[in-house]
Amino acid sequence: LLGAPGMPDKNTRHTLMFSATFPDDIQKLAHEFLRDDFLFLTVGRVGGACSDVTQAMIQIDHSEKRDKLMELLSDVPTTKARTLVFVDTKRNADFLATLLSQENLPTTS
C-alpha cells in the first residue's frame, strides 16, 4: 500500500500505527514507514505480549492471501492450535469463517 503510485512520501503524509503489542523487530520495520521525527506513545509495558503468543509478519501479494492462510492453518486439525485472524470488516470475517468451515476448520466470526 505504501508503495502504491501516488502515495505521498513518508515525510509528507500522516501515518498512524496502533498495536496492542509492538515487538522490537516490528518496531524496527515500522521505522521504514514513519517520519524521522515520529511520536511513539505507549500505555503499559512495551513488548508486553503474552509469551504464548507468536506474532509473524508475512508479506505476500493480495492474490496469494487465501492460499497462504490455508497453508498456515493446514496443521490445525491435528494440533488443535487456535489462531486469531484480523480482517477489516464484519462481512469479511463472516466470509472467511464460511470459507474456513467449508475446509473443515473450526471457526467463528
Secondary structure, 3 states (H helix, E strand, C coil): CCCCCCCCCCCCCCCCCCCCCCCHHHHHHHHCCCCCCCCCCCCCCCCCCCCCCCCCCCCCCHHHHHHHHHHHCCCHHHHCCCCCCCCCCHHHHHHHHHHHHHCCCCCCC
